[in-house]
């Protein structure tokens, strides 16, 4: 039996994957993986995800250069969520040019951006 068979994949054959910074412990992003993405992540030690909107496999950093080097892969107790402990190359995980995707905080019933853009996305991805 493969380690992939242990996972409780959802009806679409996906599992949520949380990327956490190995140094700070901060949650960087939540993405989705299919079997191929998790298998590639395990074998290459670089994060691969499944894009639900584009319906394709992608390697984190393939266009931005902000690769996630995987130090640990963990499975939660319900076997339906994966945690990747990563070293984030370039210190940017979000396509908005911020350190992490969770850059909005609920404050008085309003979502407020409370983390700076570290690099303009146009400089990362072009126009």
Steps between C-alpha positions, in 0.01 A plus 500: 500500500630846408504791744258665255237235576482612865370846407126565500476687168186709446244425226719689249808293591659790689631566849565844656869571556621763744851639450670613821833680523760271660673786684220728621214251516276748313237355270589611148219364286227245452493322167369171361681182402399201295685168515751606234577829676565327832705227337715761317534705818620192686750397233640844407469668843356806324131588547268409213130583507183453296342820372123465522443810284746405225442125545870423479796393706750771591828524687512784751746754365494380139429853375590714803816324614353481852551126543385322815770255610325231701661401830212288636170360376239431769151354496232604749319259734193474274725424202332775294748789515871526425751733664816592311777648712695703248790734449351778287749623242500878465278546806187544284227235483206707374432604140427849640872538584449451873668255736183296540151471359339567840573874495148618591376517859141541612480826694164635615310302238728618216784313330814713522828436322764512770812374322707684241565411138864391494524504123261633237327206326564670163874465570449132583259391227508785247188671370 
